């Protein structure tokens, strides 16, 4: 498992856009990413039950090539786009550093 960085920094808009696309696709929503703002709470847009959260997280892991740490799988993280994107950016950075160290 990748270690967490102590300060993930701000989330990138590109990551937030990708998350919105994954959100729409994985939950088969009849919505477009342009209908969202980065401040929208994802669970307010659609009702996120435990199955929907699992499907969304699995799709995020596949899209970004990361694994969510079990202790981070909280609705507070999954529902809020900027912190979720910052966490994903952090995980992607950790993975990239590990690959560089192995090379």
Number of C-alpha atoms within 10 A of each C-alpha: 10 17 11 13 12 7 9 16 12 13 18 13 13 10 18 21 18 16 22 21 16 20 21 16 15 18 16 9 10 7 12 11 14 9 7 14 13 13 9 14 16 19 16 9 11 11 10 17 10 10 10 16 21 14 14 21 19 16 18 21 14 12 12 15 12 19 17 16 12 7 6 12 13 10 14 13 14 20 18 16 23 21 18 19 25 20 22 25 21 22 24 17 17 18 18 13 12 13 10 9 8 7 5
